[in-house]
Amino acid sequence: EIPRLRTLAAFPARKYCVPVAFVVVVALLYFRLHKSDASTSPRSEMSALERFLLQTLRSCSTAGTSKNCISAIQHWPQSWDVFPVQGFDRQDESPDSLFYQAPKLVTHIDDHAIKALSQFYESVFPTAVEQNNGVSHLDMCSSWISHFPPGYKPQHCVGLGMNQEELSQNSALTSTIVHDLNSSPSLPFSDNMFDVVTNVVSVDYLVHPRKIWEDTLRVLKPGGLVVLSFSNRMFPTKAFRLWLHTTDHQHVLLAAAFLKLSGFVDLEAQDITLPDGHDPMFVVVGRKPQLQAQL
């Protein structure tokens, strides 16, 4: 079993050696993902992923004090084909409905990470004035708590999750839906329905990223906001292999690439970990393009 190489997980404030460590990570990742059936994914596809990770690691490592750690990225994956199909396999392929059958009424990140996320939400969510016009919010992969800032009260807040007991205890939600995105990756909502979509510490569990994030784009209103947040805490048997065998830092780039390939614009990514925090906390945000003016 390949260990998770967390030494590369840091952003500019933390030190690591890119040239040697990156080669080790990519080599291990390549042989791990392709040893079972190397013929199913041509070498050119993996090379595109290698080039992407190499370029993004170097760019992010020199981002200095910029809040947006992907602002210098110029070379993005051009298609979903760069990601090996085997990369979205999991150790535990049993139905997720069984795994989440019993409610998990716990917080998956520590209090400092929760505070950091709530503060970030407050900086990007619709203002109180905007909320007066009616805000619709989808909390994807929701649970018993959503970490929203005090005072954020969207008119409609739908919690889509895996366990009704968890969802029913979430006071931030106005309605709930139990829906397994890994067995049915289409979102059960109309086009242009939501102003905001959030996903907390669950990107790594979704094994159909193309279908899910393209459908997220569909259900957002033009100009709508998506916020993906994650730490290094997870249920490893349910996380997809590509996530397990890449670093925290590379997770940011994977999440950003998922959104970019799905059609989101104005991408930003930040390490929002508080100085006294234990669990690291990262966010990747994007927006649905505004409607083009009619000619």
Phi, psi and chi 1 to 4 in degrees:
 res  aa     phi    psi   chi1   chi2   chi3   chi4
   1 GLU       -  133.0 -165.9   69.1   26.3      -
   2 ILE   -81.5  128.3  -58.3  174.1      -      -
   3 PRO   -70.4  152.4   26.9  -34.8      -      -
   4 ARG   -76.5  123.8  -79.8  178.9  -82.0  169.2
   5 LEU   -90.8   78.4  -57.3  178.5      -      -
   6 ARG   -70.9  -12.5  -65.4  -60.7  177.6 -169.5
   7 THR   -63.9  -20.4   54.3      -      -      -
   8 LEU   -91.2    1.6  -75.6 -177.0      -      -
   9 ALA   -76.0  -11.5      -      -      -      -
  10 ALA   -79.8  162.1      -      -      -      -
  11 PHE  -100.0 -170.9  -83.2   71.8      -      -
  12 PRO   -51.4  -30.4  -30.8   36.6      -      -
  13 ALA   -71.0  -15.8      -      -      -      -
  14 ARG  -111.0  150.7  -55.6  165.5 -162.4  164.6
  15 LYS  -102.9  139.8  -63.6 -179.5  179.8  179.2
  16 TYR  -157.0  165.0   55.0   86.9      -      -
  17 CYS  -101.8  105.9  178.3      -      -      -
  18 VAL   -66.8  -51.7  170.4      -      -      -
  19 PRO   -56.8  -50.0  -24.9   35.8      -      -
  20 VAL   -76.8  -48.8  174.8      -      -      -
  21 ALA   -63.9  -37.3      -      -      -      -
  22 PHE   -63.0  -43.6  173.6   78.1      -      -
  23 VAL   -60.1  -40.8  171.7      -      -      -
  24 VAL   -63.0  -46.5  173.0      -      -      -
  25 VAL   -60.8  -49.1  169.6      -      -      -
  26 VAL   -64.9  -41.3  169.9      -      -      -
  27 ALA   -62.8  -46.3      -      -      -      -
  28 LEU   -62.8  -43.7  -68.7  174.3      -      -
  29 LEU   -61.0  -45.6  174.6   62.5      -      -
  30 TYR   -61.7  -50.9  177.0   77.5      -      -
  31 PHE   -70.0  -31.7  -72.6  111.3      -      -
  32 ARG   -66.2  -46.0  177.1   68.0  175.0  176.2
  33 LEU   -76.4  -23.8  -66.0  179.1      -      -
  34 HIS  -113.0   -0.9  -67.8  -99.3      -      -
  35 LYS   -68.0  -27.8   67.5  177.9 -177.1  178.1
  36 SER   -77.9  -29.7   59.5      -      -      -
  37 ASP  -161.0   77.5 -174.1    4.3      -      -
  38 ALA   -64.6  -23.1      -      -      -      -
  39 SER   -75.6  -13.9   64.1      -      -      -
  40 THR   -81.1  -12.8   61.0      -      -      -
  41 SER  -136.5  105.2 -175.7      -      -      -
  42 PRO   -56.6  151.9  -22.3   32.4      -      -
  43 ARG   -58.9  -30.5 -175.8   66.5  179.3   87.0
  44 SER   -64.0  -33.3   60.4      -      -      -
  45 GLU   -66.9  -45.8  -68.4 -176.4    3.1      -
  46 MET   -65.2  -35.0 -168.3   58.0 -164.4      -
  47 SER   -61.1  -38.4  -65.1      -      -      -
  48 ALA   -63.8  -39.5      -      -      -      -
  49 LEU   -68.2  -40.4 -178.9   56.7      -      -
  50 GLU   -59.1  -47.6  -71.4  173.7   -4.2      -
  51 ARG   -62.6  -39.3  -70.7 -167.8  -62.0  -90.6
  52 PHE   -62.4  -49.4  170.9   60.0      -      -
  53 LEU   -66.0  -39.0  -69.7  174.7      -      -
  54 LEU   -64.4  -47.5  178.3   61.2      -      -
  55 GLN   -63.6  -43.4 -173.7 -106.5  -27.0      -
  56 THR   -71.0  -37.9   52.6      -      -      -
  57 LEU   -59.9  -46.6  -81.1  171.1      -      -
  58 ARG   -66.4  -41.5  -73.5  177.4  172.8  168.0
  59 SER   -65.8  -44.6  -63.5      -      -      -
  60 CYS   -67.7  -32.2  -76.6      -      -      -
  61 SER   -71.5  -14.7   69.0      -      -      -
  62 THR  -115.2   20.0   58.1      -      -      -
  63 ALA   -74.5  -10.0      -      -      -      -
  64 GLY    63.0 -132.0      -      -      -      -
  65 THR   -92.8    5.0   59.1      -      -      -
  66 SER   -60.9  133.3  171.7      -      -      -
  67 LYS   -68.5  -34.1  -71.8 -174.0  176.3 -179.1
  68 ASN   -90.0  103.6 -177.0    6.3      -      -
  69 CYS   -75.3   -7.7   79.8      -      -      -
  70 ILE  -109.9   13.7   58.5  172.7      -      -
  71 SER   -64.7  -24.7   59.2      -      -      -
  72 ALA   -92.7   -1.2      -      -      -      -
  73 ILE   -72.6  126.9  -55.2  -49.9      -      -
  74 GLN  -115.9  -26.2  -62.2  179.2    0.4      -
  75 HIS  -115.0  101.3  -55.0  -67.2      -      -
  76 TRP  -103.0  158.7  -67.0   87.9      -      -
  77 PRO   -57.1  138.5  -24.1   33.6      -      -
  78 GLN   -90.9  -13.6  -62.1  -58.0  -56.8      -
  79 SER  -156.5  166.1   77.5      -      -      -
  80 TRP   -69.5  -13.6  -71.3   93.4      -      -
  81 ASP   -65.9  -14.4  -66.3  -24.2      -      -
  82 VAL   -69.8  -19.0  -58.4      -      -      -
  83 PHE   -93.0  120.2  -58.9  111.4      -      -
  84 PRO   -60.5  137.2  -17.7   29.1      -      -
  85 VAL   -57.3  -39.2  174.2      -      -      -
  86 GLN   -65.5  -18.4  -57.5   95.1  -39.5      -
  87 GLY   -65.5  -15.3      -      -      -      -
  88 PHE  -106.8   13.4  -62.1  100.3      -      -
  89 ASP   -74.1  161.4  -65.8  -19.1      -      -
  90 ARG  -132.1  157.5  -59.6  175.3  -65.0  172.8
  91 GLN   -62.3  -39.8  -63.2  175.0   29.5      -
  92 ASP  -112.2  102.7  178.5    4.7      -      -
  93 GLU   -97.1   12.7  -67.4  -71.7    5.0      -
  94 SER   -67.2  157.6   63.4      -      -      -
  95 PRO   -55.0  134.9  -25.5   34.6      -      -
  96 ASP   -63.8  -26.4  -71.0  -12.9      -      -
  97 SER   -60.0  -30.6   57.0      -      -      -
  98 LEU   -73.7  -41.6  -62.1  178.2      -      -
  99 PHE   -64.1  -37.7 -175.0   80.8      -      -
 100 TYR  -100.2   14.4  -66.3  101.1      -      -
 101 GLN   -62.0  -42.9 -172.5  171.9   19.2      -
 102 ALA   -87.3  134.8      -      -      -      -
 103 PRO   -63.6  142.6   22.6  -32.7      -      -
 104 LYS  -115.6   85.2  -64.6  175.3  172.9   58.7
 105 LEU   -89.0   62.8  -58.2  176.0      -      -
 106 VAL  -133.5  161.6  -63.1      -      -      -
 107 THR   -94.1  133.4   52.4      -      -      -
 108 HIS   -90.7   -6.0  -59.9  -75.2      -      -
 109 ILE  -131.8  158.0   49.6  177.8      -      -
 110 ASP   -77.7  175.1   66.2   18.5      -      -
 111 ASP   -61.9  -35.9  -69.9  -16.6      -      -
 112 HIS   -67.2  -39.3  -67.7  -69.9      -      -
 113 ALA   -66.8  -39.6      -      -      -      -
 114 ILE   -62.2  -43.9  -68.9  172.7      -      -
 115 LYS   -61.7  -43.0 -179.8 -179.8  178.2 -179.4
 116 ALA   -61.5  -42.6      -      -      -      -
 117 LEU   -67.2  -43.4 -179.4   59.2      -      -
 118 SER   -61.1  -40.9 -179.9      -      -      -
 119 GLN   -65.8  -39.2  -70.4  177.1  -13.6      -
 120 PHE   -66.5  -43.8 -179.7   79.2      -      -
 121 TYR   -53.4  -44.5  -82.6  163.7      -      -
 122 GLU   -60.5  -29.5 -170.2  167.8   21.0      -
 123 SER   -80.7  -17.7   71.9      -      -      -
 124 VAL  -121.7  -18.5  -63.4      -      -      -
 125 PHE   -69.9  160.2  -82.8    1.8      -      -
 126 PRO   -55.1  142.2  -26.9   35.2      -      -
 127 THR   -72.0  172.0   64.3      -      -      -
 128 ALA   -59.8  -39.2      -      -      -      -
 129 VAL   -63.6  -44.1  173.2      -      -      -
 130 GLU   -64.9  -34.7  -67.5  169.1  -30.7      -
 131 GLN   -65.0  -29.3  -69.0  176.7   51.3      -
 132 ASN   -63.3  -23.7  -70.0  -24.0      -      -
 133 ASN   -85.2   -0.8  -63.5  -35.5      -      -
 134 GLY    93.3  108.6      -      -      -      -
 135 VAL  -113.8  133.9  169.3      -      -      -
 136 SER  -109.5  128.8  -67.0      -      -      -
 137 HIS  -127.7  134.9 -171.1  125.0      -      -
 138 LEU  -112.7  118.2  170.2   60.5      -      -
 139 ASP   -98.8   99.3 -166.2   30.4      -      -
 140 MET   -83.1  140.5 -175.4 -169.4  -63.5      -
 141 CYS    58.5   44.2  -57.6      -      -      -
 142 SER   -76.5  166.0 -172.1      -      -      -
 143 SER  -145.6 -147.4 -177.7      -      -      -
 144 TRP   -82.9   -8.2   69.5  -78.5      -      -
 145 ILE  -147.4  144.0 -172.1  170.1      -      -
 146 SER  -116.4   -6.4  -65.1      -      -      -
 147 HIS    65.4   25.9  -48.2  -50.1      -      -
 148 PHE   -70.7  151.9  -66.1  162.4      -      -
 149 PRO   -72.2  154.3   26.0  -34.0      -      -
 150 PRO   -58.7  138.9  -21.0   32.0      -      -
 151 GLY    92.6  -11.6      -      -      -      -
 152 TYR   -84.9  111.1  179.1   66.0      -      -
 153 LYS  -132.7   79.5  -56.6  -67.9 -177.7 -177.0
 154 PRO   -64.2  150.3   23.2  -32.3      -      -
 155 GLN   -62.8  -41.0 -176.9  176.5    4.5      -
 156 HIS  -126.9  128.9  -57.4  -70.7      -      -
 157 CYS  -135.5  106.4 -172.9      -      -      -
 158 VAL   -95.9  126.9 -178.8      -      -      -
 159 GLY  -101.2  117.1      -      -      -      -
 160 LEU  -107.2  116.9 -176.1  148.0      -      -
 161 GLY  -150.3 -165.6      -      -      -      -
 162 MET  -109.2   -9.4  -69.4  -66.8  -64.6      -
 163 ASN  -140.6  119.4 -175.4  -77.1      -      -
 164 GLN   -65.7  -35.7 -176.5   57.6   50.7      -
 165 GLU   -63.4  -41.2 -176.2  173.8  -18.0      -
 166 GLU   -62.2  -48.9  -68.8  179.1   11.4      -
 167 LEU   -62.6  -37.2  -64.5  171.8      -      -
 168 SER   -68.0  -18.4   63.6      -      -      -
 169 GLN   -92.6    0.0  -63.9 -163.5   32.8      -
 170 ASN   -89.7  106.4 -169.6  -29.7      -      -
 171 SER   -71.3  -12.9   60.8      -      -      -
 172 ALA   -79.3  -16.0      -      -      -      -
 173 LEU   -91.3  143.2  -53.4  177.7      -      -
 174 THR  -101.3  -17.1   60.4      -      -      -
 175 SER  -156.1  159.8   61.5      -      -      -
 176 THR  -136.1  150.5   63.0      -      -      -
 177 ILE  -140.3  127.9  -63.4  177.0      -      -
 178 VAL   -89.9  119.5  174.1      -      -      -
 179 HIS  -153.5  129.1 -175.1   85.5      -      -
 180 ASP   -94.8  105.7 -175.8  -10.3      -      -
 181 LEU   -72.5  -18.7  -72.7  170.1      -      -
 182 ASN   -81.2  -27.2  -78.4  -22.2      -      -
 183 SER   -93.1  -24.6   64.7      -      -      -
 184 SER  -143.2   86.7 -179.5      -      -      -
 185 PRO   -74.6   -0.8   24.5  -32.4      -      -
 186 SER   -83.3  132.1  -63.9      -      -      -
 187 LEU   -78.2  133.6  -65.7  169.1      -      -
 188 PRO   -82.7   54.4   32.0  -35.3      -      -
 189 PHE  -138.8  160.4  -54.2  110.6      -      -
 190 SER   -75.8  165.1  -56.9      -      -      -
 191 ASP   -63.7  148.4  -63.9   -4.9      -      -
 192 ASN    53.4   47.2  -53.7  -43.9      -      -
 193 MET  -100.4  -30.5 -174.1  171.1  176.0      -
 194 PHE  -117.6  147.0  -63.1  102.5      -      -
 195 ASP   -87.0  -31.6  -60.9  -78.6      -      -
 196 VAL  -139.5  139.5 -178.6      -      -      -
 197 VAL  -127.4  130.3  174.0      -      -      -
 198 THR  -120.0  150.5   47.9      -      -      -
 199 ASN  -143.8  115.1 -178.4  -72.2      -      -
 200 VAL  -108.3  125.5 -179.2      -      -      -
 201 VAL    41.1   45.4  -64.8      -      -      -
 202 SER  -139.8   -1.3  -63.2      -      -      -
 203 VAL   -56.0  -38.0  177.5      -      -      -
 204 ASP   -72.9   -8.7   48.0  -32.4      -      -
 205 TYR   -97.9  -10.1  -58.1  136.4      -      -
 206 LEU   -93.2  111.6  -59.7  175.2      -      -
 207 VAL   -91.2   -0.2  -60.5      -      -      -
 208 HIS  -123.0   62.0  -55.1  -68.6      -      -
 209 PRO   -59.5  -37.5   21.5  -33.2      -      -
 210 ARG   -62.1  -49.9  179.1  174.7 -173.6  173.0
 211 LYS   -64.3  -42.0  -67.3  179.0 -179.3  178.9
 212 ILE   -70.9  -46.0  -70.3  169.8      -      -
 213 TRP   -78.0  -28.6  -58.5  121.3      -      -
 214 GLU   -68.2  -35.2  -73.5 -178.3   -7.9      -
 215 ASP   -74.3  -30.2 -144.6   37.2      -      -
 216 THR   -61.9  -41.5  -59.9      -      -      -
 217 LEU   -59.5  -40.8 -172.0   76.6      -      -
 218 ARG   -61.5  -44.1  176.5 -174.2   65.0   80.5
 219 VAL   -82.3  -13.9  -57.2      -      -      -
 220 LEU   -77.0  147.6  -89.1  170.7      -      -
 221 LYS   -72.8  155.1  -62.8  176.1 -177.2  178.4
 222 PRO   -53.3  130.9  -28.0   36.8      -      -
 223 GLY    83.5   -2.0      -      -      -      -
 224 GLY   -66.4  156.4      -      -      -      -
 225 LEU  -106.7  136.3  174.4   72.8      -      -
 226 VAL  -119.2  136.5   60.8      -      -      -
 227 VAL  -127.9  114.9 -177.8      -      -      -
 228 LEU  -102.6  131.0  -48.2 -176.3      -      -
 229 SER  -132.0  146.5   58.3      -      -      -
 230 PHE  -160.9  159.6   42.1   90.4      -      -
 231 SER  -124.6 -156.7 -178.6      -      -      -
 232 ASN  -105.0   13.0   60.4    1.2      -      -
 233 ARG   -91.7  138.2  -55.3  -68.6  -62.0  -84.0
 234 MET  -168.3  167.3   69.3 -175.5   80.2      -
 235 PHE   -92.8   99.9  -61.1  115.9      -      -
 236 PRO   -62.4  -29.1   19.9  -31.3      -      -
 237 THR   -71.4  -16.2   59.8      -      -      -
 238 LYS  -106.7   -4.8  -77.5  -63.3 -175.6 -179.8
 239 ALA   -83.5  144.9      -      -      -      -
 240 PHE   -73.1  154.7   55.0   77.1      -      -
 241 ARG   -62.5  -36.4  -68.2  169.0   64.5 -170.0
 242 LEU   -61.5  -35.2 -176.7   57.8      -      -
 243 TRP   -71.5  -41.7 -164.8  -88.7      -      -
 244 LEU   -63.9  -32.6  -71.7  177.5      -      -
 245 HIS  -106.3   21.3  -61.0  -60.9      -      -
 246 THR  -125.8  170.1   46.5      -      -      -
 247 THR   -93.3  170.1   67.6      -      -      -
 248 ASP   -55.1  -44.0  -70.5  -14.5      -      -
 249 HIS   -60.6  -45.2 -166.8  162.7      -      -
 250 GLN   -69.2  -25.9  -68.9  166.6  -33.7      -
 251 HIS   -60.5  -38.0  -63.6  161.3      -      -
 252 VAL   -59.5  -43.9  171.5      -      -      -
 253 LEU   -70.7  -35.6  -75.5  -51.6      -      -
 254 LEU   -63.1  -48.0  -70.8  172.9      -      -
 255 ALA   -61.8  -41.2      -      -      -      -
 256 ALA   -65.2  -39.4      -      -      -      -
 257 ALA   -65.4  -38.5      -      -      -      -
 258 PHE   -57.3  -46.3  -68.4  166.9      -      -
 259 LEU   -68.5  -43.0  -66.6 -174.5      -      -
 260 LYS   -62.8  -44.8 -171.9  170.6 -176.2   66.1
 261 LEU   -66.0  -23.7  -72.5  169.5      -      -
 262 SER   -83.5   -9.1  -61.3      -      -      -
 263 GLY   109.6    4.4      -      -      -      -
 264 PHE   -74.7  153.5  -72.9   91.6      -      -
 265 VAL  -126.5  176.7  -62.4      -      -      -
 266 ASP    54.2   45.6  -60.4  -27.5      -      -
 267 LEU   -71.8  138.5  -63.0 -179.6      -      -
 268 GLU  -140.0  150.4  -65.9 -170.9   12.9      -
 269 ALA  -140.6  139.4      -      -      -      -
 270 GLN  -139.6  148.2  -66.4 -175.4   32.7      -
 271 ASP   -91.8  108.8  177.4   -6.3      -      -
 272 ILE  -103.0   14.3   61.2  170.5      -      -
 273 THR   -55.9  129.6  -51.2      -      -      -
 274 LEU   -73.6  152.2  -64.6  178.6      -      -
 275 PRO   -55.2  -33.6  -26.0   34.7      -      -
 276 ASP  -100.7   14.1   53.9   -7.8      -      -
 277 GLY   -81.8  151.9      -      -      -      -
 278 HIS   -98.0  -53.4  176.4  -91.9      -      -
 279 ASP   -78.2  126.6  -67.2  -17.0      -      -
 280 PRO   -67.0  154.0   26.0  -34.0      -      -
 281 MET  -140.1  128.7 -158.9   66.6 -157.5      -
 282 PHE  -128.5  149.0  -48.5  101.3      -      -
 283 VAL  -132.6  145.1  -67.5      -      -      -
 284 VAL  -129.9  126.7  176.2      -      -      -
 285 VAL  -125.7  154.9  -57.4      -      -      -
 286 GLY  -156.1  171.2      -      -      -      -
 287 ARG  -132.1  150.1  -71.5 -168.4  178.3  -86.0
 288 LYS   -75.0  135.4 -179.3  172.9  179.7  174.2
 289 PRO   -57.9  146.7  -21.9   32.7      -      -
 290 GLN   -67.8  154.7  -65.0  -77.0   -4.2      -
 291 LEU   -62.5  137.6  -70.5  176.2      -      -
 292 GLN   -71.4  143.9  -65.0 -177.9  -11.5      -
 293 ALA   -62.1  138.9      -      -      -      -
 294 GLN   -70.5  131.5  -63.9  -65.1  -38.3      -
 295 LEU   -76.6      -  -62.0  178.3      -      -
